[in-house]
Amino acid sequence: VQLVESGGGWVQPGGSLRLTCSASESILGIEEMRWHRETPGGQRKLVGRIRTEDFVVYADAVKGRFTISRDNAKNQMYLKMNALKVEDTGVYYCNADPPIGKLADPDSWGQGTQVTVSS
């Protein structure tokens, strides 16, 4: 499965952005999808993960500000980011389990989209 992120950009502190992760094929058979953030210092950390709308887990740093969702019909996952802080700056990557039937395949990763939060 190929993943492509979009929606990154520059925003002032306190602003909002919505990232989209688009998959090249159906995500219906993908159990879990994730968003990661790579800081300017090179550390890549998990932002959150989603299985269903009832199973979404967030990193403590983004709880209450970020919302992850997925639309299996559109083969997309989203990251809505509110109340953005300077420390949210980084390259955001989406990542997905291999789909059912291809579980021996490696995880899929997108190429990343830059988010810059500054005044």
ZIFENVEN-V528323 format. One record per pair of residues at least 6 apart in sequence whose C-alpha atoms are under 8 Angstrom apart, sorted by the first residue. I is the first residue (numbers start at 1). J is the second residue. Records with the same first field share a line. If there is no record, write none. Layout:
I: J + J
This chain:
1: 23 + 24 + 25 + 98 + 108
2: 23 + 24 + 25 + 108 + 109 + 110
3: 21 + 22 + 23 + 24 + 94 + 95 + 108 + 109 + 110 + 111
4: 21 + 22 + 23 + 94 + 110 + 111 + 112
5: 19 + 20 + 21 + 22 + 92 + 93 + 94 + 110 + 111 + 112 + 113
6: 19 + 20 + 21 + 113
7: 17 + 18 + 19 + 20 + 113
8: 17 + 18 + 19 + 113 + 114 + 115
9: 113 + 114 + 115 + 116
10: 115 + 116 + 117 + 118
11: 17 + 115 + 116 + 117 + 118 + 119
12: 84 + 117 + 118 + 119
13: 83 + 84 + 85 + 86 + 117 + 118 + 119
14: 82 + 83 + 84 + 85
15: 82 + 83 + 84
16: 80 + 81 + 82 + 83 + 84
17: 80 + 81 + 82
18: 78 + 79 + 80 + 81
19: 78 + 79 + 80
20: 76 + 77 + 78 + 79
21: 76 + 77 + 78 + 94 + 110
22: 75 + 76 + 77
23: 75 + 76
24: 75
25: 75
26: 72 + 73 + 75
27: 72 + 75 + 76 + 99
28: 72 + 73 + 75
29: 99 + 100
30: 96 + 97 + 98 + 99 + 100
31: 51 + 97 + 99 + 100
32: 49 + 50 + 51 + 96 + 97
33: 49 + 50 + 51 + 77 + 94 + 95 + 96 + 97
34: 46 + 47 + 48 + 49 + 50 + 94 + 95 + 96
35: 46 + 47 + 48 + 49 + 79 + 92 + 93 + 94 + 95
36: 44 + 45 + 46 + 47 + 48 + 92 + 93 + 94 + 95
37: 43 + 44 + 45 + 46 + 47 + 90 + 91 + 92 + 93
38: 44 + 45 + 90 + 91 + 92 + 93
39: 89 + 90 + 91
40: 89 + 90
46: 59
47: 58 + 59 + 62
48: 56 + 57 + 58 + 59 + 68
49: 56 + 57 + 58 + 68
50: 56 + 57 + 68 + 69 + 70
52: 70
53: 69 + 70
56: 68
65: 81 + 82 + 83 + 84
66: 79 + 80 + 81 + 82
67: 78 + 79 + 80 + 81
68: 77 + 78 + 79 + 80
69: 77 + 78 + 79
70: 76 + 77 + 78
71: 77
84: 117
85: 117 + 118
86: 116 + 117 + 118
87: 117
88: 115 + 116 + 117
89: 114 + 115 + 116 + 117
90: 114 + 115 + 116
91: 112 + 113 + 114 + 115
92: 112 + 113 + 114 + 115
93: 109 + 110 + 111 + 112 + 113
94: 109 + 110 + 112
95: 107 + 108 + 109 + 110
96: 107 + 108 + 109
97: 103 + 106 + 107 + 108
98: 104 + 105 + 106 + 107 + 108
